[in-house]
Amino acid sequence: MPEHKWAPPEHPDVTLHRPVSFSRELAGLLASIDPPQPVYADIAFETIPETLHLPCFAIAASEVAVLVETAWQGRRQQVLVDRDHVFRRTLRPRAH
């Protein structure tokens, strides 16, 4: 019987789209938000022509910007977003 070499399938890493972040200098001092709050954020990406409305969690904020964490593209990313582009959301209750 011939010997068969098995190897797991190779999946190339997906190129992450880079978000356009609000300027850290303009954001000022960020205050931590504990616990993180569920929000939607309108985030622009360098290679995507449209702004995306994504579910996120706000983890820090200043008077002009909010640091949000999103898992869009399957990886955790932190983006500093203009406060005018962040909207509250409520989480659905968990089903038991």
Secondary structure as UniProt FT lines:
FT   HELIX           24..27
FT   STRAND          31..45
FT   TURN            46..47
FT   STRAND          48..61
FT   STRAND          65..70
FT   HELIX           72..74
FT   STRAND          77..82
FT   HELIX           83..85
FT   STRAND          86..88
//
